[in-house]
């Protein structure tokens, strides 16, 4: 049996045509940057111990290294890990983002960070069906915040 560290992942295709890899890596990068923003906010609010801050920083470094390694494997330029959403702007900021800073054209990441910082409640009803029959009814309530409830 081979050593897992020696096992190389070989994509079926490479570059921007690497299937779902660019999309998945972009979403992972969105979540990584969102978590990084929350760590910075908590660090500035002095709500993290030194040990928690060290653990969070190391985890973020490892996640970033893994994203970069997968970009290399799939021959994706890390600068291409972004999605343009026409009038909504881009998913990730084009240049670095620091929590609390405002920009003329905020990215989805910046908007999500602001929502997490202030909190939002979304309620709604969802009916799923087919052939004009409502088969599933769901009442949804989503509380999205970075603060403990």
C-alpha positions in Angstrom: 0.0 0.0 0.0 1.4 3.4 -0.9 2.0 6.2 1.5 -0.8 8.8 1.3 1.7 11.6 1.2 3.2 10.1 -2.0 -0.1 9.6 -3.8 -0.5 12.2 -6.5 -3.9 13.4 -7.7 -4.0 13.6 -11.5 -6.9 15.5 -13.0 -8.6 14.3 -16.1 -8.2 17.8 -17.6 -6.3 20.8 -16.5 -6.6 24.6 -16.3 -9.9 26.4 -16.5 -11.4 23.3 -18.1 -10.8 21.2 -15.0 -14.5 20.4 -14.4 -15.8 21.3 -11.1 -12.4 21.9 -9.5 -12.3 25.7 -10.1 -15.8 26.1 -8.7 -15.2 24.0 -5.6 -11.9 25.7 -4.9 -13.5 29.1 -5.3 -16.2 28.2 -2.8 -13.6 26.8 -0.4 -11.6 30.0 -0.8 -14.8 32.1 -0.1 -15.3 30.2 3.1 -11.6 30.4 4.1 -11.6 34.2 3.6 -14.9 34.5 5.5 -13.5 32.6 8.4 -10.3 34.6 8.3 -12.4 37.8 8.5 -14.2 36.5 11.5 -10.9 35.5 13.2 -9.6 39.1 12.6 -12.8 40.6 14.0 -12.6 38.4 17.2 -8.9 39.1 17.5 -9.6 42.9 17.4 -12.4 42.5 19.9 -10.0 40.7 22.1 -12.3 37.7 22.5 -9.8 35.0 21.5 -7.1 33.6 23.8 -3.6 33.4 22.5 -4.0 29.6 22.1 -7.2 30.0 20.1 -5.7 32.6 17.9 -2.6 30.4 17.2 -4.9 27.4 16.4 -7.1 29.5 14.1 -4.1 31.1 12.3 -2.4 27.7 11.8 -5.7 26.2 10.5 -6.1 29.1 8.0 -2.5 28.7 6.9 -3.0 24.9 6.3 -6.2 25.4 4.4 -4.7 28.1 2.2 -1.7 25.8 1.5 -4.1 23.0 0.6 -6.0 25.2 -1.8 -2.8 26.3 -3.4 -1.6 22.7 -3.7 -4.9 21.7 -5.4 -4.6 24.7 -7.8 -1.2 23.5 -8.8 -2.5 19.9 -9.3 -5.3 21.1 -11.5 -3.2 23.8 -13.2 -5.5 26.6 -12.0 -4.1 30.1 -11.4 -5.1 31.0 -7.8 -5.9 34.5 -9.1 -8.7 32.9 -11.2 -10.5 31.6 -8.1 -13.3 34.1 -8.3 -16.7 34.4 -10.0 -18.1 37.5 -11.7 -21.8 37.8 -10.8 -22.6 40.7 -13.3 -24.4 43.4 -11.5 -23.8 41.8 -8.1 -20.0 42.2 -8.6 -17.5 39.5 -7.8 -17.7 36.7 -5.3 -14.3 37.5 -3.8 -12.6 40.9 -3.6 -10.2 41.7 -6.4 -7.7 43.0 -3.9 -7.2 42.1 -0.2 -10.1 42.5 2.2 -9.9 43.7 5.8 -13.0 43.4 7.9 -14.8 46.6 8.6 -13.3 48.5 5.6 -15.8 49.7 3.1 -15.3 49.7 -0.7 -17.2 51.3 -3.6 -18.1 47.9 -5.1 -18.2 45.4 -2.3 -17.8 41.7 -3.1 -20.2 39.0 -2.0 -17.5 38.0 0.6 -17.6 41.5 2.1 -21.4 41.5 2.2 -21.5 38.1 3.9 -18.9 39.3 6.4 -21.1 42.3 7.3 -24.2 40.1 7.6 -22.3 37.7 9.9 -21.1 40.6 12.0 -24.5 42.1 12.5 -26.7 39.0 12.1 -29.7 38.4 10.0 -32.9 36.3 10.3 -34.5 34.9 7.2 -37.9 33.2 7.3 -39.9 31.7 4.6 -42.1 28.9 3.3 -41.1 26.4 0.6 -43.5 24.2 -1.3 -42.0 21.5 -3.5 -44.1 19.4 -5.8 -44.7 18.2 -9.3 -47.7 17.8 -11.6 -49.4 20.7 -9.8 -49.3 18.8 -6.5 -47.7 20.3 -3.5 -45.9 17.3 -2.0 -43.5 18.9 0.5 -44.1 22.0 2.6 -41.2 23.4 4.6 -41.2 26.3 7.0 -37.7 27.8 7.2 -36.1 30.0 9.7 -32.4 30.7 9.3 -30.4 32.7 11.8 -27.0 33.7 10.3 -24.6 35.4 12.7 -21.0 35.0 13.9 -22.1 35.8 17.5 -23.1 33.1 19.9 -26.9 32.9 20.4 
